[in-house]
């Protein structure tokens, strides 16, 4: 009984650590992968061996999200102590040395696990995402704000390619249009700093150079206005493009969702100032808008 109790406690401890690792980025990482995957399934008429596809996707999504989070949180302990104390390292559930060991083990095993399922290209894209994470967060760890925005855009590109490679093993999906990938990358590059408005003090204290940290006073207020304008204009142009180039009924609700989300996010950027409200703006408005947009763009895919 003591052994069983010890195993149960160890399992619960591990689950708690995993939940805390993944929770803050779950909607942006796992949510993104799920939306890309689901949108592409809408486009394909036949799926061969769907259970194996689901297994491969679940393994890829979990390993990709965990692999990024364990690295990013190991490298940002001081920031997390101020901004995200519930994460496992600042909460005292995981030491930095233990996190480094998990990180090294995870980055070694997870591509091999995906490779073992026969998903060779997906495993390669997973390794590429880890390499890009290492470059941006570990060495040389460029500190210019542009790389903070560029990281997410490139990371999402690898995620899209990973999902497309899995679907290519089970469906006739030909891959994503480069134009639509570039379009989403530009949206990320020009707006992802919305996530940094609520972390300004913590980023400034540890010397991290995000765009909101770089700009102060009137320039920071101007950044909010310009970002709000970009969000709305981008949503309008995307809706017009979809209306003119797609005959699918499925695009309409997502066109409405991404336009409504962009408008709501813009209003909050212009009207809210507190750190708590800025965090809500990112998690409850900006991220859902991005997810709606990626589904919408996927449904417009002209490569199919």
Secondary structure as UniProt FT lines:
FT   HELIX           2..23
FT   TURN            24..25
FT   HELIX           26..43
FT   HELIX           50..74
FT   HELIX           77..83
FT   TURN            85..86
FT   TURN            88..92
FT   HELIX           96..116
FT   TURN            117..118
FT   HELIX           120..137
FT   HELIX           145..168
FT   TURN            169..170
FT   HELIX           178..191
FT   HELIX           192..199
FT   HELIX           200..206
FT   HELIX           211..214
FT   HELIX           218..245
FT   HELIX           250..271
FT   HELIX           275..280
FT   HELIX           281..286
FT   HELIX           287..299
FT   TURN            302..303
//
